[in-house]
């Protein structure tokens, strides 16, 4: 049986003792969430100093606050990680939550050439996985180019667009993959993300779906990129393949945005250069013994992550509470799990582990979005809880 491995060794960054880490825990004793700093093996509640992660990210002294602000130790890393597994949880003890609160949860799509072709295939197959293999061969044969070497929006990209239009091969996915404008969409409302150990949700209508392991930028209200975390941009390939206008149904469902395990803040030992070179490993372990492994390398992204952030926030769009931005994935699984030619799809109970050496591991289990716990604690509930605790 596949189980979630929620140990310190498995889930924390390799250099965790040097990392500036922020998270959130649910505290049953106050019936609400708290902002926590990870200090060695201790999980320290600093909510009395900064009541929300959103406010903390906006501070210019954020590193000093996380490292030095007074707080209350609510448990050890090992204890709270172990209690974060949804199926082994003691609800009288704290557990980790999604590490962001009031921030918007946004995402970029089609930022890697390889996964861009898979989006084109979904569109041409109209959501039918059995048609994907033949279309994949046809498209690769007709394009005949290494799209990863093309700079989006460049003269070369525009010449390729013209050639593909003439051959009837143009696609809306190629438009955002190599055109001048990045795809940025709302993945989930603020407070709707799930954290390490939680279940991620698939809509019941979907029969062709996959995880999307991604680096997630943490962006303050003034546009500064202040840190990063890991994300699973859970995707329904058949739904989006039927029509791009169904993107909301394909992407935004109960439990469809997983983030964590913690926010790693940019400091003297970790910064944007580390994000640009990060390697992500994905493992999907099924209850049927099936194991899928994949890797995504940020060095192969088509648009720089700072450019993606500039497409999301600026004079054209403001986020007073900040945002997190999923940056896309190289990973688009084609390995058959069922019938030949139909590729990969999830089965209920799959354990998904997304790992990157300097960000740790995000671990979740798959179920249907209407079978996992409903989302009931939103921004209003957070404000009422913090007010009742005398924190705002």
Secondary structure, DSSP 4 states (H G I P E B T S, - for coil): -------HHHHS-TTGGG--EEEEEEETTTTEEEEEEEETTEEEE-TTT-SSHHHHHH-TTHHHHHHHS--EEEEEHHHHHHTT-TTS--TTS-EE--S-SSSEEEEEE--SHHHHHHHHHHHHHTT-GGGHHHHHHHHHHHH-S-GGGSPTTSHHHHHHHHHHHHTT---HHHHHHHSSS-EEEEEE-TT--B-TTPEEEE-TT-SSEE--EEEEEEE-TTS-EEEEEEEEE-EEHHHHHH-GGGHHHHH-STT-EEEEEEEEEPBTTB-HHHHHT-EEEEEEE-TTS-EEEEEEEGGG-SS-HHHHHHHHSBTTB--TT-EEEE---S------SSSTTS-----TT-EEEEEETTTEEEEEEEEETTTSPP----HHHHHHHHHHTT--
